[in-house]
Amino acid sequence: MAICPFLFLHPYPIFIFTVQHHKNFRMKKISLIILLLLACTYFSFSQSESNALGLRFGMGHNVGTEISFQRFIGDANRLELDLGWRFSGSDETGDYLTFTGIYQFVFDLNGSFYAYAGPGAAVAFSSNNPEGSSGDVILYGAGQVGIEYNFDFPIQVGLDIRPLITILPNLGDFYWDLALSFRFRF
């Protein structure tokens, strides 16, 4: 922490800004790392036509939007990676930056309709918590069950439900997330 030698001339203490700036910088750095990981995954698989990229609009414990990327691994399995911002609507719990990874088993129902289910994990970076500190990290065990429709053109619409159970910091808190997604297949 840097302290200004002219602190007595300044109308408010500089070191308070420095501490708050450090917390915001840490959150931005974590967000950038997650975004770079998603970009690397995207570009490493971009030569295939078994990808989908779009938005997942969720509601349940929190309301928010996620950037959603899907990559088929084999004929009937895929990986879904979601990066999103969740709004709690409460000053006590704050908002969350979330990163979720789900391994999905995909079932072809009739050539256009697909069902999927699978396990995964999620990590959330909180902007605030009930104790008033910032920068908390929350780890969840996750699952996902859903159905999607693939149009003749490269658009996919899906509806899914994602149960989440907190692993860290408090084991056992249970949440639901219902979402509607729109993705472009390529």
Backbone as CSV, one residue per row, in Angstrom:
resi,resn,N_x,N_y,N_z,CA_x,CA_y,CA_z,C_x,C_y,C_z
1,MET,0.853,-1.171,0.000,0.000,0.000,0.000,0.896,1.230,0.000
2,ALA,0.680,2.103,-0.963,1.457,3.326,-1.057,0.775,4.435,-0.267
3,ILE,1.573,5.184,0.471,1.043,6.319,1.216,1.683,7.583,0.655
4,CYS,0.859,8.518,0.317,1.306,9.770,-0.274,2.046,10.600,0.776
5,PRO,3.242,11.140,0.451,3.952,11.966,1.426,3.239,13.294,1.713
6,PHE,2.335,13.688,0.815,1.584,14.928,0.998,0.171,14.645,1.478
7,LEU,0.002,13.602,2.271,-1.294,13.162,2.738,-2.049,14.265,3.474
8,PHE,-1.318,15.079,4.241,-1.969,16.148,5.004,-2.565,17.222,4.098
9,LEU,-2.124,17.310,2.804,-2.659,18.293,1.877,-3.886,17.781,1.119
10,HIS,-4.106,16.468,1.157,-5.183,15.869,0.381,-6.486,15.869,1.183
11,PRO,-7.647,16.139,0.539,-8.913,16.226,1.279,-9.389,14.883,1.848
12,TYR,-8.959,13.742,1.280,-9.329,12.440,1.839,-8.124,11.508,1.701
13,PRO,-8.044,10.503,2.536,-6.860,9.631,2.510,-6.744,8.841,1.211
14,ILE,-5.593,8.883,0.578,-5.311,8.186,-0.669,-5.294,6.670,-0.452
15,PHE,-4.825,6.226,0.693,-4.662,4.793,0.887,-5.997,4.056,0.881
16,ILE,-7.114,4.700,1.180,-8.429,4.050,1.109,-8.741,3.729,-0.347
17,PHE,-8.472,4.674,-1.249,-8.669,4.431,-2.673,-7.767,3.305,-3.158
18,THR,-6.543,3.251,-2.679,-5.588,2.244,-3.112,-6.047,0.846,-2.716
19,VAL,-6.542,0.671,-1.505,-7.024,-0.634,-1.067,-8.234,-1.055,-1.901
20,GLN,-9.204,-0.166,-2.118,-10.372,-0.494,-2.917,-9.972,-0.791,-4.356
21,HIS,-9.024,-0.014,-4.894,-8.547,-0.237,-6.253,-7.907,-1.621,-6.368
22,HIS,-7.184,-2.058,-5.349,-6.542,-3.367,-5.357,-7.585,-4.480,-5.442
23,LYS,-8.690,-4.366,-4.702,-9.737,-5.386,-4.736,-10.393,-5.435,-6.114
24,ASN,-10.659,-4.278,-6.713,-11.251,-4.233,-8.043,-10.288,-4.785,-9.082
25,PHE,-8.999,-4.495,-8.929,-7.999,-4.974,-9.867,-7.923,-6.495,-9.834
26,ARG,-8.005,-7.086,-8.627,-7.959,-8.544,-8.492,-9.151,-9.169,-9.209
27,MET,-10.326,-8.608,-9.077,-11.521,-9.131,-9.739,-11.375,-9.019,-11.261
28,LYS,-10.828,-7.906,-11.744,-10.631,-7.734,-13.174,-9.609,-8.729,-13.703
29,LYS,-8.569,-8.994,-12.930,-7.545,-9.933,-13.348,-8.108,-11.354,-13.442
30,ILE,-8.921,-11.765,-12.480,-9.546,-13.085,-12.511,-10.491,-13.183,-13.696
31,SER,-11.256,-12.130,-13.955,-12.181,-12.120,-15.095,-11.423,-12.254,-16.411
32,LEU,-10.307,-11.568,-16.523,-9.507,-11.627,-17.740,-8.941,-13.029,-17.952
33,ILE,-8.485,-13.683,-16.906,-7.949,-15.040,-17.019,-9.026,-15.997,-17.505
34,ILE,-10.226,-15.899,-16.943,-11.320,-16.779,-17.367,-11.684,-16.508,-18.818
35,LEU,-11.739,-15.246,-19.212,-12.053,-14.898,-20.589,-10.988,-15.445,-21.542
36,LEU,-9.726,-15.363,-21.173,-8.653,-15.905,-22.012,-8.750,-17.426,-22.134
37,LEU,-9.111,-18.105,-21.053,-9.296,-19.561,-21.115,-10.426,-19.937,-22.061
38,LEU,-11.519,-19.187,-21.989,-12.631,-19.436,-22.915,-12.211,-19.177,-24.363
39,ALA,-11.464,-18.114,-24.590,-11.016,-17.790,-25.944,-10.082,-18.870,-26.482
40,CYS,-9.171,-19.363,-25.651,-8.272,-20.440,-26.081,-9.052,-21.696,-26.431
41,THR,-10.041,-22.032,-25.628,-10.878,-23.201,-25.913,-11.618,-23.007,-27.225
42,TYR,-12.170,-21.815,-27.413,-12.909,-21.523,-28.637,-12.019,-21.666,-29.866
43,PHE,-10.850,-21.044,-29.862,-10.001,-21.053,-31.038,-9.348,-22.409,-31.280
44,SER,-9.125,-23.193,-30.239,-8.532,-24.506,-30.448,-9.510,-25.477,-31.095
45,PHE,-10.811,-25.255,-30.927,-11.814,-26.141,-31.509,-12.535,-25.525,-32.702
46,SER,-12.111,-24.368,-33.171,-12.905,-23.646,-34.166,-12.867,-24.265,-35.555
47,GLN,-12.028,-25.261,-35.815,-11.958,-25.868,-37.133,-13.084,-26.865,-37.363
48,SER,-13.814,-27.232,-36.351,-14.862,-28.236,-36.454,-16.234,-27.564,-36.583
49,GLU,-17.214,-28.316,-37.128,-18.578,-27.799,-37.226,-19.447,-28.283,-36.086
50,SER,-18.866,-28.782,-35.038,-19.641,-29.324,-33.922,-19.622,-28.391,-32.714
51,ASN,-19.637,-27.107,-32.963,-19.627,-26.106,-31.900,-20.916,-25.296,-31.912
52,ALA,-21.193,-24.668,-30.786,-22.308,-23.724,-30.699,-21.892,-22.601,-29.744
53,LEU,-22.235,-21.384,-30.095,-21.893,-20.221,-29.288,-23.116,-19.313,-29.216
54,GLY,-23.451,-18.866,-28.004,-24.614,-18.004,-27.862,-24.791,-17.491,-26.459
55,LEU,-26.038,-17.200,-26.107,-26.369,-16.641,-24.797,-27.331,-17.562,-24.059
56,ARG,-27.154,-17.626,-22.760,-28.027,-18.404,-21.874,-28.597,-17.422,-20.854
57,PHE,-29.919,-17.241,-20.890,-30.606,-16.308,-19.998,-31.205,-17.100,-18.844
58,GLY,-30.665,-16.909,-17.640,-31.074,-17.723,-16.505,-31.775,-16.935,-15.422
59,MET,-32.578,-17.669,-14.649,-33.230,-17.102,-13.480,-33.421,-18.222,-12.470
60,GLY,-33.535,-17.846,-11.248,-33.663,-18.816,-10.159,-33.132,-18.153,-8.910
61,HIS,-32.006,-18.655,-8.407,-31.377,-18.031,-7.251,-30.958,-16.597,-7.585
62,ASN,-30.401,-16.404,-8.760,-30.024,-15.089,-9.264,-30.473,-14.982,-10.708
63,VAL,-30.610,-13.778,-11.209,-30.977,-13.547,-12.600,-29.734,-13.063,-13.330
64,GLY,-29.526,-13.569,-14.547,-28.362,-13.112,-15.286,-28.248,-13.749,-16.646
65,THR,-27.224,-13.350,-17.352,-26.952,-13.827,-18.699,-25.550,-14.409,-18.741
66,GLU,-25.407,-15.469,-19.508,-24.107,-16.107,-19.673,-23.777,-16.225,-21.154
67,ILE,-22.510,-16.077,-21.477,-22.013,-16.426,-22.801,-21.782,-17.929,-22.753
68,SER,-22.395,-18.655,-23.668,-22.390,-20.112,-23.615,-21.693,-20.692,-24.844
69,PHE,-20.755,-21.599,-24.607,-20.023,-22.284,-25.677,-20.193,-23.785,-25.496
70,GLN,-20.560,-24.491,-26.569,-20.686,-25.944,-26.538,-19.748,-26.555,-27.570
71,ARG,-19.121,-27.662,-27.187,-18.201,-28.375,-28.076,-18.477,-29.868,-27.959
72,PHE,-18.844,-30.508,-29.083,-19.062,-31.951,-29.058,-17.730,-32.672,-28.873
73,ILE,-17.763,-33.695,-28.035,-16.625,-34.574,-27.785,-17.131,-35.972,-28.114
74,GLY,-16.866,-36.454,-29.280,-17.432,-37.729,-29.710,-18.793,-37.501,-30.338
75,ASP,-19.552,-38.592,-30.498,-20.842,-38.512,-31.180,-21.981,-38.058,-30.281
76,ALA,-21.947,-38.418,-28.998,-23.103,-38.157,-28.142,-22.750,-37.444,-26.839
77,ASN,-21.583,-36.870,-26.755,-21.168,-36.152,-25.548,-20.618,-34.785,-25.937
78,ARG,-20.786,-33.836,-25.051,-20.238,-32.511,-25.327,-19.879,-31.810,-24.023
79,LEU,-19.127,-30.757,-24.172,-18.720,-29.912,-23.062,-19.380,-28.561,-23.244
80,GLU,-20.009,-28.054,-22.189,-20.595,-26.714,-22.227,-19.849,-25.838,-21.223
81,LEU,-19.356,-24.702,-21.698,-18.663,-23.729,-20.859,-19.445,-22.428,-20.889
82,ASP,-19.771,-21.893,-19.718,-20.570,-20.672,-19.620,-19.851,-19.652,-18.755
83,LEU,-19.804,-18.438,-19.221,-19.243,-17.322,-18.467,-20.322,-16.264,-18.367
84,GLY,-20.687,-15.872,-17.145,-21.797,-14.943,-17.015,-21.719,-14.026,-15.826
85,TRP,-22.652,-13.096,-15.819,-22.818,-12.131,-14.735,-24.205,-12.347,-14.149
86,ARG,-24.277,-12.601,-12.856,-25.535,-12.887,-12.179,-25.867,-11.755,-11.220
87,PHE,-27.102,-11.287,-11.274,-27.571,-10.201,-10.431,-28.441,-10.774,-9.319
88,SER,-28.072,-10.508,-8.079,-28.835,-11.078,-6.967,-30.041,-10.227,-6.598
89,GLY,-30.011,-8.944,-6.910,-31.103,-8.064,-6.522,-31.078,-7.685,-5.063
90,SER,-29.988,-7.981,-4.394,-29.864,-7.705,-2.968,-28.543,-7.000,-2.701
91,ASP,-28.585,-5.967,-1.880,-27.351,-5.290,-1.508,-26.502,-6.149,-0.590
92,GLU,-27.135,-7.096,0.088,-26.399,-7.949,1.020,-25.511,-8.957,0.309
93,THR,-26.034,-9.616,-0.728,-25.248,-10.665,-1.374,-24.476,-10.172,-2.585
94,GLY,-24.858,-9.083,-3.188,-24.122,-8.541,-4.317,-24.329,-9.333,-5.592
95,ASP,-23.501,-9.049,-6.579,-23.566,-9.694,-7.880,-22.406,-10.667,-8.013
96,TYR,-22.506,-11.549,-9.030,-21.520,-12.593,-9.202,-21.043,-12.686,-10.642
97,LEU,-19.761,-12.910,-10.809,-19.193,-13.343,-12.075,-19.097,-14.856,-11.958
98,THR,-19.683,-15.593,-12.903,-19.708,-17.054,-12.790,-19.027,-17.708,-13.982
99,PHE,-18.396,-18.829,-13.723,-17.831,-19.679,-14.764,-18.301,-21.094,-14.476
100,THR,-18.961,-21.710,-15.455,-19.542,-23.042,-15.274,-19.072,-23.962,-16.390
101,GLY,-18.735,-25.186,-16.025,-18.391,-26.230,-16.985,-19.262,-27.445,-16.737
102,ILE,-19.927,-27.933,-17.777,-20.819,-29.091,-17.669,-20.436,-30.100,-18.754
103,TYR,-20.272,-31.363,-18.357,-20.087,-32.454,-19.313,-21.459,-33.051,-19.581
104,GLN,-21.911,-33.008,-20.835,-23.279,-33.397,-21.151,-23.331,-34.670,-22.001
105,PHE,-24.302,-35.520,-21.664,-24.655,-36.678,-22.475,-25.866,-36.251,-23.299
106,VAL,-25.740,-36.331,-24.624,-26.767,-35.808,-25.528,-27.534,-36.976,-26.150
107,PHE,-28.870,-36.859,-26.147,-29.746,-37.905,-26.674,-30.578,-37.330,-27.815
108,ASP,-30.445,-37.930,-29.007,-31.194,-37.507,-30.184,-32.628,-38.036,-30.068
109,LEU,-33.608,-37.136,-30.021,-35.000,-37.547,-29.878,-35.683,-37.756,-31.218
110,ASN,-35.390,-36.888,-32.225,-35.999,-37.077,-33.552,-35.226,-36.379,-34.674
111,GLY,-34.001,-36.053,-34.488,-33.214,-35.383,-35.521,-33.132,-33.886,-35.346
112,SER,-34.121,-33.266,-34.752,-34.100,-31.831,-34.473,-34.169,-31.550,-32.978
113,PHE,-34.905,-32.384,-32.251,-34.998,-32.250,-30.795,-33.937,-33.115,-30.133
114,TYR,-33.272,-32.536,-29.141,-32.255,-33.262,-28.382,-32.504,-33.037,-26.901
115,ALA,-32.263,-34.076,-26.116,-32.277,-33.953,-24.663,-30.841,-34.126,-24.190
116,TYR,-30.507,-33.517,-23.077,-29.149,-33.646,-22.553,-29.176,-33.566,-21.031
117,ALA,-28.170,-34.190,-20.433,-28.016,-34.176,-18.983,-26.551,-34.425,-18.674
118,GLY,-26.102,-33.876,-17.546,-24.725,-34.136,-17.170,-24.284,-33.406,-15.923
119,PRO,-23.147,-33.841,-15.374,-22.569,-33.225,-14.175,-21.573,-32.129,-14.538
120,GLY,-21.254,-31.304,-13.545,-20.269,-30.262,-13.768,-19.927,-29.519,-12.495
121,ALA,-19.303,-28.387,-12.678,-18.905,-27.541,-11.554,-19.013,-26.084,-11.970
122,ALA,-19.120,-25.228,-10.969,-19.198,-23.787,-11.222,-18.392,-23.067,-10.150
123,VAL,-17.828,-21.947,-10.545,-17.151,-21.075,-9.588,-17.722,-19.681,-9.769
124,ALA,-17.981,-19.013,-8.662,-18.551,-17.663,-8.691,-17.644,-16.732,-7.906
125,PHE,-17.464,-15.547,-8.430,-16.691,-14.510,-7.764,-17.667,-13.426,-7.348
126,SER,-17.831,-13.249,-6.053,-18.844,-12.353,-5.512,-18.313,-10.934,-5.406
127,SER,-19.216,-9.968,-5.667,-18.846,-8.567,-5.471,-19.091,-8.128,-4.042
128,ASN,-19.844,-8.915,-3.298,-20.149,-8.555,-1.909,-20.715,-9.786,-1.222
129,ASN,-20.663,-9.829,0.081,-21.301,-10.901,0.828,-21.955,-10.319,2.068
130,PRO,-22.725,-11.113,2.816,-23.443,-10.563,3.969,-22.552,-9.928,5.028
131,GLU,-21.298,-10.368,5.122,-20.410,-9.768,6.117,-19.839,-8.430,5.648
132,GLY,-20.055,-8.088,4.385,-19.628,-6.791,3.889,-18.275,-6.782,3.214
133,SER,-17.550,-7.919,3.184,-16.274,-7.936,2.492,-16.519,-8.232,1.022
134,SER,-15.529,-7.981,0.199,-15.722,-8.225,-1.229,-14.715,-9.249,-1.724
135,GLY,-14.980,-9.783,-2.914,-14.051,-10.690,-3.553,-14.134,-12.131,-3.107
136,ASP,-15.264,-12.593,-2.571,-15.388,-13.979,-2.150,-15.479,-14.901,-3.359
137,VAL,-14.922,-16.101,-3.207,-14.990,-17.125,-4.232,-15.897,-18.238,-3.713
138,ILE,-16.848,-18.663,-4.549,-17.803,-19.703,-4.171,-17.680,-20.826,-5.190
139,LEU,-17.555,-22.063,-4.711,-17.442,-23.229,-5.570,-18.713,-24.062,-5.449
140,TYR,-19.268,-24.455,-6.595,-20.506,-25.228,-6.645,-20.281,-26.554,-7.369
141,GLY,-20.988,-27.576,-6.944,-21.187,-28.766,-7.747,-22.448,-28.503,-8.557
142,ALA,-22.443,-28.878,-9.824,-23.576,-28.533,-10.683,-24.017,-29.740,-11.498
143,GLY,-25.214,-29.659,-11.974,-25.759,-30.619,-12.915,-26.601,-29.850,-13.908
144,GLN,-27.002,-30.506,-14.977,-27.835,-29.809,-15.952,-28.685,-30.828,-16.702
145,VAL,-29.956,-30.518,-16.857,-30.889,-31.339,-17.618,-31.657,-30.387,-18.523
146,GLY,-31.748,-30.735,-19.813,-32.446,-29.828,-20.708,-32.872,-30.460,-22.007
147,ILE,-33.532,-29.648,-22.803,-33.989,-30.038,-24.131,-33.686,-28.875,-25.070
148,GLU,-33.358,-29.204,-26.314,-33.057,-28.153,-27.290,-33.609,-28.531,-28.652
149,TYR,-33.818,-27.510,-29.456,-34.282,-27.698,-30.823,-33.272,-27.063,-31.759
150,ASN,-32.823,-27.856,-32.753,-31.898,-27.364,-33.771,-32.671,-27.113,-35.051
151,PHE,-32.712,-25.869,-35.488,-33.393,-25.511,-36.728,-32.598,-26.005,-37.936
152,ASP,-33.206,-25.945,-39.136,-32.511,-26.336,-40.360,-31.361,-25.381,-40.664
153,PHE,-31.502,-24.133,-40.282,-30.404,-23.172,-40.367,-29.637,-23.241,-39.041
154,PRO,-28.445,-22.689,-38.945,-27.573,-22.963,-37.788,-27.931,-22.230,-36.485
155,ILE,-29.178,-22.322,-36.073,-29.613,-21.732,-34.805,-30.161,-22.839,-33.910
156,GLN,-29.871,-22.735,-32.636,-30.304,-23.703,-31.639,-30.992,-22.962,-30.498
157,VAL,-32.145,-23.467,-30.049,-32.878,-22.895,-28.920,-33.014,-23.989,-27.867
158,GLY,-32.712,-23.662,-26.623,-32.773,-24.674,-25.577,-33.397,-24.155,-24.297
159,LEU,-33.897,-25.090,-23.510,-34.450,-24.803,-22.195,-33.851,-25.828,-21.236
160,ASP,-33.265,-25.355,-20.137,-32.645,-26.295,-19.211,-32.818,-25.841,-17.772
161,ILE,-32.557,-26.770,-16.882,-32.557,-26.488,-15.452,-31.224,-26.973,-14.906
162,ARG,-30.637,-26.153,-14.037,-29.321,-26.455,-13.485,-29.370,-26.384,-11.956
163,PRO,-29.371,-27.529,-11.285,-29.254,-27.501,-9.826,-27.801,-27.257,-9.416
164,LEU,-27.627,-26.463,-8.368,-26.293,-26.136,-7.850,-26.260,-26.402,-6.353
165,ILE,-25.175,-26.988,-5.882,-24.987,-27.171,-4.450,-23.633,-26.576,-4.075
166,THR,-23.633,-25.756,-3.040,-22.412,-25.084,-2.622,-21.437,-26.089,-2.001
167,ILE,-20.192,-26.028,-2.441,-19.130,-26.844,-1.853,-18.272,-25.989,-0.932
168,LEU,-17.889,-24.811,-1.412,-17.117,-23.857,-0.619,-17.773,-22.497,-0.708
169,PRO,-17.858,-21.700,0.265,-17.333,-21.828,1.615,-18.238,-22.612,2.561
170,ASN,-19.543,-22.726,2.262,-20.462,-23.460,3.138,-21.037,-24.635,2.373
171,LEU,-20.742,-25.837,2.797,-21.229,-27.028,2.133,-22.734,-27.180,2.339
172,GLY,-23.452,-27.433,1.241,-24.843,-27.831,1.366,-25.910,-26.837,0.974
173,ASP,-25.594,-25.589,0.684,-26.629,-24.660,0.213,-27.040,-25.087,-1.200
174,PHE,-28.350,-25.175,-1.451,-28.868,-25.716,-2.701,-29.639,-24.642,-3.462
175,TYR,-29.381,-24.541,-4.779,-30.026,-23.537,-5.618,-30.464,-24.170,-6.941
176,TRP,-31.443,-23.535,-7.595,-31.909,-23.926,-8.911,-31.693,-22.774,-9.877
177,ASP,-31.425,-23.120,-11.123,-31.288,-22.117,-12.170,-32.023,-22.629,-13.410
178,LEU,-33.049,-21.919,-13.838,-33.804,-22.244,-15.040,-33.362,-21.275,-16.128
179,ALA,-33.106,-21.788,-17.347,-32.566,-20.897,-18.376,-33.107,-21.220,-19.762
180,LEU,-33.180,-20.171,-20.560,-33.510,-20.240,-21.981,-32.264,-19.816,-22.743
181,SER,-31.869,-20.597,-23.729,-30.628,-20.286,-24.452,-30.855,-20.218,-25.958
182,PHE,-30.068,-19.363,-26.590,-30.049,-19.204,-28.038,-28.591,-19.275,-28.464
183,ARG,-28.292,-20.204,-29.383,-26.908,-20.397,-29.829,-26.827,-20.501,-31.346
184,PHE,-25.685,-20.096,-31.866,-25.368,-20.231,-33.280,-24.452,-21.451,-33.417
185,ARG,-24.845,-22.422,-34.262,-24.049,-23.631,-34.482,-23.069,-23.404,-35.614
186,PHE,-21.861,-23.884,-35.426,-20.845,-23.786,-36.484,-19.902,-24.961,-36.431
